[in-house]
Amino acid sequence: MLPQYKHIKDIDEEVYDALQKEHERQNYKINLIASENYTSKAVLEAQGCIMTNKYAEGYPGKRYYGGCENVDIAERLAIERCKRLFGAEHANVQPHSGSAANMAVYFTVLKPRDTILSMDVTHGGHLSHSSPVNFSGKLYNVVTYGVSRKDEMIDHDEVLGIARKAKPKLIVVGASAYPRIIDFKRFHEIADDVGAYLMADIAHIAGMVTAGVHPSPVPHADFVTTTTHKTLRGARGGIVMCREEFARDVDRAVFPGMQGGPLMHVIAAKAVCLKEALTPEFKAYQEQIVKNAKALADVLIENRLRLVSGGTDNHLMLVNLRELGITGKDAEAYLSECGIILNKNTIPFEELGPFVTSGIRIGTPSVTTRGMKENEMRLIGSLIARGVQNMGDANVRDKILSEIGALCEKFPVP
Ligand SMILES: *Cc1c(COP(=O)(O)O)cnc(C)c1O
């Protein structure tokens, strides 16, 4: 039995059963999903804490309910730690998710049908930046940029050209599947050139930004949004940072503009993860994520797999499977049978749909949290290469499964 869930077991066997299976899955498979991580026990405790019982519409010191003195402490800590960690002038820690944080910025500076310039989803952008099936694509006039055919990286001159034509009110920079350093300074210059606001969405790279292994957008962008559950390794949620001049409008956009009561238990957990992120151990963790990604990418390349843009500078890489004649969907399914969990992903200039795709995305934040280093990355990389080069083979699958099982035994989830 899982002692931490004993009350659930007493009252609800079905949910308890699913939890127990999920515990097994997280412990006995290798997680390479670039947007996931394992939180600390402290974050988990905070996210399940009694502050979930409290209504606290408003902000610390200015609430619409009585009895907020303790949740105010938690929210003030989260805000102060966030500002210190990123060097931001203002932080709003209430958005329920990364998408909600982005929505708050749009509601701050845009009116419906205004123009946003953002990265195309199939080139690495996020749904909430531009997708026609998302509110962003429905509410706003979206113009997109992508990576260049030449080197599969962002071509800033091309972005400038598109920006001059489109005259956007807001430029969005940041991605969910871009393996290279993002030049926020260049985007600032482009935004200035066309008189647009600049929003940097660092949902994926926030942890690396705090550690200085990825340049920070804070000096360059009017707004910086992030999730707290990816490389920041915290509670599931979002944050908006901005310069003081926008503070009041951002706060009003979040509440009462788009949300009611904040999730105070999640905000308490955000405070805890931000405290963890201020430690030297967290900086070392971020450095190791990047070293691990490089080691993994090198092995894949040695095994003749083609990486989008030829490599990685951050925590993730994309494998182009086109030349192997297999799809991302099939690779994801077969590797999952092998105990390796990752996701299919569109690649730049994709010819298949988003449910099939020609690529897979691989990230190192989770395996690095388990304590794995370059040697383990070399093993995992060679297993992935063997998997995609022997798709469907049951013997190969069993061999990989047993190697992954041994690796999981050696590196328990903290
Ligand atoms: C994950 C992600 C988000 C959204 O996060 P949710 O919490 O899932 O809404 C936003 N932007 C980028 C770039 C992301 O990768």
The ligand as an ORCA input file, in Angstrom:
! r2SCAN-3c Opt
* xyz 0 1
  C       3.461     24.007    -21.615
  C       3.411     25.329    -22.254
  C       2.400     26.243    -21.962
  C       1.119     25.918    -21.270
  O       1.095     25.322    -20.111
  P      -0.267     24.694    -19.519
  O       0.022     24.800    -18.053
  O      -0.314     23.298    -20.039
  O      -1.409     25.524    -19.944
  C       2.493     27.514    -22.493
  N       3.523     27.855    -23.271
  C       4.492     26.998    -23.606
  C       5.594     27.450    -24.495
  C       4.466     25.698    -23.126
  O       5.404     24.833    -23.506
*
